[in-house]
Every structure is written in structure tokens, then in C-alpha cells.
């Protein structure tokens, strides 16, 4: 679903997972926390499309 997208937004996550906006932000925060711990730079409010998949 997010094949050629580098970063996906909260709205994309809301549509993909059929969750509320607050839950989508929670998912983004969790994934970005994991990426930060692995040494990657993150963009608040967005997450890597590949990592999300």
C-alpha cells in the first residue's frame, strides 16, 4: 500500500490501520523511538514507509 512512499504521515497510518488520530500518533512515536534507538534520524509526525511495513 505504501510501496513508493519514503515517509508516511499520521493520516496515511489512520487509513491503513483504520485507527483514530491519537492511536496513529502513538504508532508513529513508537516506531520513531525504535528508529532513534537504532541510530536513525526521524521526522516528527512521519515514519519511514519501509519501516512501517
PDB file of N, CA, C, O and CB in Angstrom:
ATOM      1  N   UNK A   1       0.813  -1.193   0.000  1.00  0.00           N
ATOM      2  CA  UNK A   1       0.000   0.000   0.000  1.00  0.00           C
ATOM      3  C   UNK A   1       0.860   1.261   0.000  1.00  0.00           C
ATOM      4  O   UNK A   1       0.461   2.270  -0.580  1.00  0.00           O
ATOM      5  CB  UNK A   1      -0.927  -0.004   1.195  1.00  0.00           C
ATOM      6  N   UNK A   2       2.011   1.227   0.627  1.00  0.00           N
ATOM      7  CA  UNK A   2       2.900   2.390   0.674  1.00  0.00           C
ATOM      8  C   UNK A   2       4.195   2.093  -0.074  1.00  0.00           C
ATOM      9  O   UNK A   2       5.283   2.421   0.400  1.00  0.00           O
ATOM     10  CB  UNK A   2       3.203   2.789   2.137  1.00  0.00           C
ATOM     11  N   UNK A   3       4.072   1.468  -1.249  1.00  0.00           N
ATOM     12  CA  UNK A   3       5.227   0.975  -1.990  1.00  0.00           C
ATOM     13  C   UNK A   3       6.296   2.020  -2.277  1.00  0.00           C
ATOM     14  O   UNK A   3       7.451   1.832  -1.895  1.00  0.00           O
ATOM     15  CB  UNK A   3       4.771   0.399  -3.266  1.00  0.00           C
ATOM     16  N   UNK A   4       5.942   3.113  -2.938  1.00  0.00           N
ATOM     17  CA  UNK A   4       6.940   4.074  -3.381  1.00  0.00           C
ATOM     18  C   UNK A   4       7.004   5.313  -2.506  1.00  0.00           C
ATOM     19  O   UNK A   4       7.572   6.325  -2.915  1.00  0.00           O
ATOM     20  CB  UNK A   4       6.662   4.476  -4.790  1.00  0.00           C
ATOM     21  N   UNK A   5       6.445   5.255  -1.336  1.00  0.00           N
ATOM     22  CA  UNK A   5       6.429   6.407  -0.448  1.00  0.00           C
ATOM     23  C   UNK A   5       7.594   6.290   0.525  1.00  0.00           C
ATOM     24  O   UNK A   5       7.759   5.263   1.184  1.00  0.00           O
ATOM     25  CB  UNK A   5       5.076   6.513   0.312  1.00  0.00           C
ATOM     26  N   UNK A   6       8.401   7.342   0.614  1.00  0.00           N
ATOM     27  CA  UNK A   6       9.550   7.318   1.504  1.00  0.00           C
ATOM     28  C   UNK A   6       9.099   7.473   2.958  1.00  0.00           C
ATOM     29  O   UNK A   6       9.479   6.676   3.816  1.00  0.00           O
ATOM     30  CB  UNK A   6      10.548   8.429   1.126  1.00  0.00           C
ATOM     31  N   UNK A   7       8.289   8.496   3.233  1.00  0.00           N
ATOM     32  CA  UNK A   7       7.752   8.707   4.576  1.00  0.00           C
ATOM     33  C   UNK A   7       6.244   8.712   4.518  1.00  0.00           C
ATOM     34  O   UNK A   7       5.654   9.218   3.563  1.00  0.00           O
ATOM     35  CB  UNK A   7       8.274  10.024   5.185  1.00  0.00           C
ATOM     36  N   UNK A   8       5.613   8.150   5.537  1.00  0.00           N
ATOM     37  CA  UNK A   8       4.159   8.190   5.591  1.00  0.00           C
ATOM     38  C   UNK A   8       3.736   9.028   6.783  1.00  0.00           C
ATOM     39  O   UNK A   8       4.439   9.113   7.790  1.00  0.00           O
ATOM     40  CB  UNK A   8       3.559   6.762   5.676  1.00  0.00           C
ATOM     41  N   UNK A   9       2.584   9.636   6.646  1.00  0.00           N
ATOM     42  CA  UNK A   9       2.083  10.545   7.669  1.00  0.00           C
ATOM     43  C   UNK A   9       1.069   9.846   8.572  1.00  0.00           C
ATOM     44  O   UNK A   9       0.694   8.694   8.356  1.00  0.00           O
ATOM     45  CB  UNK A   9       1.452  11.779   7.022  1.00  0.00           C
ATOM     46  N   UNK A  10       0.652  10.571   9.565  1.00  0.00           N
ATOM     47  CA  UNK A  10      -0.352  10.069  10.500  1.00  0.00           C
ATOM     48  C   UNK A  10      -1.648   9.749   9.761  1.00  0.00           C
ATOM     49  O   UNK A  10      -2.296   8.744  10.054  1.00  0.00           O
ATOM     50  CB  UNK A  10      -0.611  11.095  11.624  1.00  0.00           C
ATOM     51  N   UNK A  11      -2.028  10.593   8.811  1.00  0.00           N
ATOM     52  CA  UNK A  11      -3.264  10.350   8.052  1.00  0.00           C
ATOM     53  C   UNK A  11      -3.178   9.057   7.259  1.00  0.00           C
ATOM     54  O   UNK A  11      -4.165   8.329   7.155  1.00  0.00           O
ATOM     55  CB  UNK A  11      -3.552  11.519   7.106  1.00  0.00           C
ATOM     56  N   UNK A  12      -2.006   8.763   6.698  1.00  0.00           N
ATOM     57  CA  UNK A  12      -1.825   7.507   5.970  1.00  0.00           C
ATOM     58  C   UNK A  12      -1.958   6.313   6.913  1.00  0.00           C
ATOM     59  O   UNK A  12      -2.562   5.301   6.558  1.00  0.00           O
ATOM     60  CB  UNK A  12      -0.453   7.484   5.271  1.00  0.00           C
ATOM     61  N   UNK A  13      -1.402   6.431   8.094  1.00  0.00           N
ATOM     62  CA  UNK A  13      -1.487   5.353   9.079  1.00  0.00           C
ATOM     63  C   UNK A  13      -2.926   5.169   9.539  1.00  0.00           C
ATOM     64  O   UNK A  13      -3.382   4.042   9.728  1.00  0.00           O
ATOM     65  CB  UNK A  13      -0.575   5.642  10.284  1.00  0.00           C
ATOM     66  N   UNK A  14      -3.644   6.282   9.722  1.00  0.00           N
ATOM     67  CA  UNK A  14      -5.052   6.202  10.110  1.00  0.00           C
ATOM     68  C   UNK A  14      -5.850   5.402   9.081  1.00  0.00           C
ATOM     69  O   UNK A  14      -6.659   4.550   9.448  1.00  0.00           O
ATOM     70  CB  UNK A  14      -5.649   7.615  10.267  1.00  0.00           C
ATOM     71  N   UNK A  15      -5.624   5.674   7.803  1.00  0.00           N
ATOM     72  CA  UNK A  15      -6.338   4.970   6.732  1.00  0.00           C
ATOM     73  C   UNK A  15      -5.922   3.509   6.655  1.00  0.00           C
ATOM     74  O   UNK A  15      -6.769   2.624   6.538  1.00  0.00           O
ATOM     75  CB  UNK A  15      -6.087   5.653   5.387  1.00  0.00           C
ATOM     76  N   UNK A  16      -4.618   3.255   6.721  1.00  0.00           N
ATOM     77  CA  UNK A  16      -4.094   1.898   6.570  1.00  0.00           C
ATOM     78  C   UNK A  16      -4.539   0.973   7.700  1.00  0.00           C
ATOM     79  O   UNK A  16      -4.940  -0.166   7.458  1.00  0.00           O
ATOM     80  CB  UNK A  16      -2.581   1.933   6.507  1.00  0.00           C
ATOM     81  N   UNK A  17      -4.465   1.471   8.936  1.00  0.00           N
ATOM     82  CA  UNK A  17      -4.774   0.636  10.097  1.00  0.00           C
ATOM     83  C   UNK A  17      -6.199   0.806  10.608  1.00  0.00           C
ATOM     84  O   UNK A  17      -6.627   0.082  11.507  1.00  0.00           O
ATOM     85  CB  UNK A  17      -3.816   0.942  11.204  1.00  0.00           C
ATOM     86  N   UNK A  18      -6.939   1.766  10.037  1.00  0.00           N
ATOM     87  CA  UNK A  18      -8.307   2.076  10.487  1.00  0.00           C
ATOM     88  C   UNK A  18      -8.338   2.382  11.982  1.00  0.00           C
ATOM     89  O   UNK A  18      -9.101   1.788  12.743  1.00  0.00           O
ATOM     90  CB  UNK A  18      -9.256   0.903  10.173  1.00  0.00           C
ATOM     91  N   UNK A  19      -7.482   3.332  12.380  1.00  0.00           N
ATOM     92  CA  UNK A  19      -7.403   3.725  13.786  1.00  0.00           C
ATOM     93  C   UNK A  19      -7.637   5.236  13.909  1.00  0.00           C
ATOM     94  O   UNK A  19      -7.657   5.959  12.913  1.00  0.00           O
ATOM     95  CB  UNK A  19      -6.021   3.328  14.394  1.00  0.00           C
ATOM     96  N   UNK A  20      -7.810   5.686  15.139  1.00  0.00           N
ATOM     97  CA  UNK A  20      -8.010   7.107  15.402  1.00  0.00           C
ATOM     98  C   UNK A  20      -6.707   7.875  15.221  1.00  0.00           C
ATOM     99  O   UNK A  20      -5.628   7.290  15.117  1.00  0.00           O
ATOM    100  CB  UNK A  20      -8.558   7.319  16.818  1.00  0.00           C
ATOM    101  N   UNK A  21      -6.832   9.190  15.185  1.00  0.00           N
ATOM    102  CA  UNK A  21      -5.653  10.037  15.026  1.00  0.00           C
ATOM    103  C   UNK A  21      -4.698   9.883  16.197  1.00  0.00           C
ATOM    104  O   UNK A  21      -3.484   9.830  16.002  1.00  0.00           O
ATOM    105  CB  UNK A  21      -6.063  11.496  14.880  1.00  0.00           C
ATOM    106  N   UNK A  22      -5.229   9.810  17.411  1.00  0.00           N
ATOM    107  CA  UNK A  22      -4.355   9.681  18.579  1.00  0.00           C
ATOM    108  C   UNK A  22      -3.609   8.348  18.572  1.00  0.00           C
ATOM    109  O   UNK A  22      -2.444   8.291  18.964  1.00  0.00           O
ATOM    110  CB  UNK A  22      -5.169   9.818  19.870  1.00  0.00           C
ATOM    111  N   UNK A  23      -4.263   7.281  18.132  1.00  0.00           N
ATOM    112  CA  UNK A  23      -3.603   5.980  18.043  1.00  0.00           C
ATOM    113  C   UNK A  23      -2.533   6.003  16.954  1.00  0.00           C
ATOM    114  O   UNK A  23      -1.463   5.420  17.128  1.00  0.00           O
ATOM    115  CB  UNK A  23      -4.634   4.864  17.761  1.00  0.00           C
ATOM    116  N   UNK A  24      -2.810   6.666  15.840  1.00  0.00           N
ATOM    117  CA  UNK A  24      -1.831   6.770  14.760  1.00  0.00           C
ATOM    118  C   UNK A  24      -0.595   7.523  15.231  1.00  0.00           C
ATOM    119  O   UNK A  24       0.527   7.131  14.911  1.00  0.00           O
ATOM    120  CB  UNK A  24      -2.447   7.468  13.536  1.00  0.00           C
ATOM    121  N   UNK A  25      -0.789   8.614  15.995  1.00  0.00           N
ATOM    122  CA  UNK A  25       0.362   9.337  16.541  1.00  0.00           C
ATOM    123  C   UNK A  25       1.146   8.452  17.498  1.00  0.00           C
ATOM    124  O   UNK A  25       2.375   8.513  17.535  1.00  0.00           O
ATOM    125  CB  UNK A  25      -0.093  10.620  17.258  1.00  0.00           C
ATOM    126  N   UNK A  26       0.453   7.639  18.262  1.00  0.00           N
ATOM    127  CA  UNK A  26       1.121   6.712  19.172  1.00  0.00           C
ATOM    128  C   UNK A  26       1.990   5.725  18.392  1.00  0.00           C
ATOM    129  O   UNK A  26       3.114   5.430  18.799  1.00  0.00           O
ATOM    130  CB  UNK A  26       0.086   5.955  20.027  1.00  0.00           C
ATOM    131  N   UNK A  27       1.474   5.219  17.280  1.00  0.00           N
ATOM    132  CA  UNK A  27       2.230   4.296  16.431  1.00  0.00           C
ATOM    133  C   UNK A  27       3.475   4.987  15.885  1.00  0.00           C
ATOM    134  O   UNK A  27       4.564   4.413  15.902  1.00  0.00           O
ATOM    135  CB  UNK A  27       1.352   3.775  15.270  1.00  0.00           C
ATOM    136  N   UNK A  28       3.315   6.227  15.399  1.00  0.00           N
ATOM    137  CA  UNK A  28       4.445   6.985  14.853  1.00  0.00           C
ATOM    138  C   UNK A  28       5.502   7.202  15.927  1.00  0.00           C
ATOM    139  O   UNK A  28       6.692   7.011  15.674  1.00  0.00           O
ATOM    140  CB  UNK A  28       3.972   8.341  14.288  1.00  0.00           C
ATOM    141  N   UNK A  29       5.078   7.599  17.122  1.00  0.00           N
ATOM    142  CA  UNK A  29       6.035   7.825  18.213  1.00  0.00           C
ATOM    143  C   UNK A  29       6.802   6.553  18.547  1.00  0.00           C
ATOM    144  O   UNK A  29       8.017   6.593  18.744  1.00  0.00           O
ATOM    145  CB  UNK A  29       5.312   8.339  19.461  1.00  0.00           C
ATOM    146  N   UNK A  30       6.102   5.431  18.610  1.00  0.00           N
ATOM    147  CA  UNK A  30       6.753   4.163  18.944  1.00  0.00           C
ATOM    148  C   UNK A  30       7.764   3.757  17.873  1.00  0.00           C
ATOM    149  O   UNK A  30       8.889   3.367  18.185  1.00  0.00           O
ATOM    150  CB  UNK A  30       5.706   3.059  19.120  1.00  0.00           C
ATOM    151  N   UNK A  31       7.351   3.852  16.607  1.00  0.00           N
ATOM    152  CA  UNK A  31       8.259   3.474  15.523  1.00  0.00           C
ATOM    153  C   UNK A  31       9.457   4.415  15.455  1.00  0.00           C
ATOM    154  O   UNK A  31      10.585   3.969  15.245  1.00  0.00           O
ATOM    155  CB  UNK A  31       7.517   3.471  14.183  1.00  0.00           C
ATOM    156  N   UNK A  32       9.220   5.712  15.632  1.00  0.00           N
ATOM    157  CA  UNK A  32      10.328   6.668  15.611  1.00  0.00           C
ATOM    158  C   UNK A  32      11.267   6.469  16.795  1.00  0.00           C
ATOM    159  O   UNK A  32      12.472   6.689  16.675  1.00  0.00           O
ATOM    160  CB  UNK A  32       9.792   8.094  15.609  1.00  0.00           C
ATOM    161  N   UNK A  33      10.725   6.057  17.933  1.00  0.00           N
ATOM    162  CA  UNK A  33      11.572   5.766  19.093  1.00  0.00           C
ATOM    163  C   UNK A  33      12.493   4.586  18.777  1.00  0.00           C
ATOM    164  O   UNK A  33      13.685   4.622  19.084  1.00  0.00           O
ATOM    165  CB  UNK A  33      10.703   5.460  20.349  1.00  0.00           C
ATOM    166  N   UNK A  34      11.936   3.542  18.162  1.00  0.00           N
ATOM    167  CA  UNK A  34      12.736   2.376  17.791  1.00  0.00           C
ATOM    168  C   UNK A  34      13.834   2.765  16.795  1.00  0.00           C
ATOM    169  O   UNK A  34      14.976   2.323  16.915  1.00  0.00           O
ATOM    170  CB  UNK A  34      11.836   1.277  17.192  1.00  0.00           C
ATOM    171  N   UNK A  35      13.474   3.599  15.809  1.00  0.00           N
ATOM    172  CA  UNK A  35      14.462   4.029  14.823  1.00  0.00           C
ATOM    173  C   UNK A  35      15.557   4.874  15.460  1.00  0.00           C
ATOM    174  O   UNK A  35      16.730   4.728  15.117  1.00  0.00           O
ATOM    175  CB  UNK A  35      13.786   4.812  13.705  1.00  0.00           C
ATOM    176  N   UNK A  36      15.188   5.754  16.382  1.00  0.00           N
ATOM    177  CA  UNK A  36      16.164   6.594  17.078  1.00  0.00           C
ATOM    178  C   UNK A  36      17.143   5.739  17.872  1.00  0.00           C
ATOM    179  O   UNK A  36      18.345   6.007  17.881  1.00  0.00           O
ATOM    180  CB  UNK A  36      15.454   7.589  18.010  1.00  0.00           C
ATOM    181  N   UNK A  37      16.630   4.715  18.535  1.00  0.00           N
ATOM    182  CA  UNK A  37      17.485   3.814  19.306  1.00  0.00           C
ATOM    183  C   UNK A  37      18.462   3.057  18.408  1.00  0.00           C
ATOM    184  O   UNK A  37      19.530   2.641  18.857  1.00  0.00           O
ATOM    185  CB  UNK A  37      16.630   2.824  20.093  1.00  0.00           C
ATOM    186  N   UNK A  38      18.092   2.882  17.132  1.00  0.00           N
ATOM    187  CA  UNK A  38      18.967   2.211  16.173  1.00  0.00           C
ATOM    188  C   UNK A  38      19.931   3.190  15.502  1.00  0.00           C
ATOM    189  O   UNK A  38      20.750   2.794  14.673  1.00  0.00           O
ATOM    190  CB  UNK A  38      18.133   1.497  15.115  1.00  0.00           C
ATOM    191  N   UNK A  39      19.828   4.472  15.869  1.00  0.00           N
ATOM    192  CA  UNK A  39      20.755   5.467  15.354  1.00  0.00           C
ATOM    193  C   UNK A  39      20.288   6.231  14.132  1.00  0.00           C
ATOM    194  O   UNK A  39      21.071   6.962  13.527  1.00  0.00           O
ATOM    195  CB  UNK A  39      22.013   4.818  15.039  1.00  0.00           C
ATOM    196  N   UNK A  40      19.025   6.076  13.757  1.00  0.00           N
ATOM    197  CA  UNK A  40      18.495   6.777  12.591  1.00  0.00           C
ATOM    198  C   UNK A  40      17.913   8.131  12.994  1.00  0.00           C
ATOM    199  O   UNK A  40      17.454   8.318  14.121  1.00  0.00           O
ATOM    200  CB  UNK A  40      17.422   5.922  11.891  1.00  0.00           C
ATOM    201  N   UNK A  41      17.944   9.072  12.044  1.00  0.00           N
ATOM    202  CA  UNK A  41      17.275  10.353  12.252  1.00  0.00           C
ATOM    203  C   UNK A  41      15.800  10.167  11.902  1.00  0.00           C
ATOM    204  O   UNK A  41      15.465   9.401  10.999  1.00  0.00           O
ATOM    205  CB  UNK A  41      17.932  11.496  11.385  1.00  0.00           C
ATOM    206  N   UNK A  42      14.932  10.859  12.606  1.00  0.00           N
ATOM    207  CA  UNK A  42      13.497  10.730  12.355  1.00  0.00           C
ATOM    208  C   UNK A  42      12.877  12.105  12.132  1.00  0.00           C
ATOM    209  O   UNK A  42      13.450  13.130  12.499  1.00  0.00           O
ATOM    210  CB  UNK A  42      12.800  10.009  13.530  1.00  0.00           C
ATOM    211  N   UNK A  43      11.705  12.105  11.529  1.00  0.00           N
ATOM    212  CA  UNK A  43      10.929  13.314  11.323  1.00  0.00           C
ATOM    213  C   UNK A  43       9.672  13.187  12.176  1.00  0.00           C
ATOM    214  O   UNK A  43       8.874  12.275  11.962  1.00  0.00           O
ATOM    215  CB  UNK A  43      10.582  13.533   9.801  1.00  0.00           C
ATOM    216  N   UNK A  44       9.482  14.088  13.141  1.00  0.00           N
ATOM    217  CA  UNK A  44       8.284  14.006  13.986  1.00  0.00           C
ATOM    218  C   UNK A  44       7.005  14.048  13.142  1.00  0.00           C
ATOM    219  O   UNK A  44       6.875  14.878  12.242  1.00  0.00           O
ATOM    220  CB  UNK A  44       8.276  15.155  15.012  1.00  0.00           C
ATOM    221  N   UNK A  45       6.072  13.156  13.438  1.00  0.00           N
ATOM    222  CA  UNK A  45       4.807  13.116  12.718  1.00  0.00           C
ATOM    223  C   UNK A  45       4.830  12.278  11.456  1.00  0.00           C
ATOM    224  O   UNK A  45       3.800  12.105  10.805  1.00  0.00           O
ATOM    225  CB  UNK A  45       4.399  14.486  12.374  1.00  0.00           C
ATOM    226  N   UNK A  46       6.001  11.754  11.104  1.00  0.00           N
ATOM    227  CA  UNK A  46       6.132  10.898   9.924  1.00  0.00           C
ATOM    228  C   UNK A  46       7.042   9.732  10.281  1.00  0.00           C
ATOM    229  O   UNK A  46       7.834   9.806  11.221  1.00  0.00           O
ATOM    230  CB  UNK A  46       6.694  11.695   8.697  1.00  0.00           C
ATOM    231  N   UNK A  47       6.917   8.657   9.515  1.00  0.00           N
ATOM    232  CA  UNK A  47       7.744   7.485   9.753  1.00  0.00           C
ATOM    233  C   UNK A  47       8.132   6.878   8.410  1.00  0.00           C
ATOM    234  O   UNK A  47       7.408   7.021   7.425  1.00  0.00           O
ATOM    235  CB  UNK A  47       7.002   6.447  10.643  1.00  0.00           C
ATOM    236  N   UNK A  48       9.255   6.212   8.374  1.00  0.00           N
ATOM    237  CA  UNK A  48       9.724   5.554   7.154  1.00  0.00           C
ATOM    238  C   UNK A  48       8.683   4.558   6.667  1.00  0.00           C
ATOM    239  O   UNK A  48       8.186   3.736   7.436  1.00  0.00           O
ATOM    240  CB  UNK A  48      11.075   4.846   7.397  1.00  0.00           C
ATOM    241  N   UNK A  49       8.362   4.640   5.393  1.00  0.00           N
ATOM    242  CA  UNK A  49       7.393   3.719   4.804  1.00  0.00           C
ATOM    243  C   UNK A  49       7.864   2.279   4.869  1.00  0.00           C
ATOM    244  O   UNK A  49       7.074   1.378   5.151  1.00  0.00           O
ATOM    245  CB  UNK A  49       7.118   4.099   3.369  1.00  0.00           C
ATOM    246  N   UNK A  50       9.144   2.054   4.610  1.00  0.00           N
ATOM    247  CA  UNK A  50       9.690   0.697   4.668  1.00  0.00           C
ATOM    248  C   UNK A  50       9.636   0.149   6.084  1.00  0.00           C
ATOM    249  O   UNK A  50       9.295  -1.016   6.289  1.00  0.00           O
ATOM    250  CB  UNK A  50      11.131   0.675   4.152  1.00  0.00           C
ATOM    251  N   UNK A  51       9.972   0.984   7.064  1.00  0.00           N
ATOM    252  CA  UNK A  51       9.960   0.510   8.447  1.00  0.00           C
ATOM    253  C   UNK A  51       8.531   0.252   8.912  1.00  0.00           C
ATOM    254  O   UNK A  51       8.285  -0.685   9.672  1.00  0.00           O
ATOM    255  CB  UNK A  51      10.647   1.529   9.375  1.00  0.00           C
ATOM    256  N   UNK A  52       7.604   1.064   8.466  1.00  0.00           N
ATOM    257  CA  UNK A  52       6.201   0.866   8.832  1.00  0.00           C
ATOM    258  C   UNK A  52       5.680  -0.474   8.335  1.00  0.00           C
ATOM    259  O   UNK A  52       4.955  -1.170   9.045  1.00  0.00           O
ATOM    260  CB  UNK A  52       5.342   1.995   8.271  1.00  0.00           C
ATOM    261  N   UNK A  53       6.056  -0.829   7.111  1.00  0.00           N
ATOM    262  CA  UNK A  53       5.605  -2.114   6.560  1.00  0.00           C
ATOM    263  C   UNK A  53       6.171  -3.256   7.350  1.00  0.00           C
ATOM    264  O   UNK A  53       5.903  -4.416   7.037  1.00  0.00           O
ATOM    265  CB  UNK A  53       6.001  -2.254   5.095  1.00  0.00           C
TER     266      UNK A  53
END
